[in-house]
């Protein structure tokens, strides 16, 4: 399964996970998943969390998916969709990325309000387009530089736990991976 298919899945199924407000907010701000989630899938979240936390996360991947090392090199190539087997790791990583995004839902939805307050305080209100651009840039910059520096084992365990819940809920509903 390729990354574009995963991103399509992520974008179209967020509303099914009781976070329709986040999905709607990102859409209204013209934020496309390709602008942030591609890096999450392609770099396996290495750029978003510390090396220590990456090792902790990958330890879980190695225990759960012994073929992880082989799959890292083939993450971008199409594979057969199966609940378990060669594609199980990349599917689980999608759920980890989904849980990662859900973790920041509240903060992301507040971002437009903060920027709007900033714009309202400005005397020149004719720059509404500039304010909308600031909202978009703020969301993208936040998503590309998430405040995970203080994260430890506890936060990674919560992230992985949430991903396991999503995986358990959705793994046998394979139609969502096929776009049906």
Secondary structure, DSSP 4 states (H G I P E B T S, - for coil): --HHHHHHHHHHHTGGGT-HHHHHHHHHTT--GGGTHHHHHHTTTTTTS-HHHHHHHHHHHHHH-TTHHHHHHTTTS-----SSSTTHHHHHHHHHHHHHHHHTHHHHHHHHHHHHHHHHTSS-TT-HHHHHHHHHHHHHHHHHS-S-TT--HHHHHHHHHHHHHHHHHHTT-THHHHT-
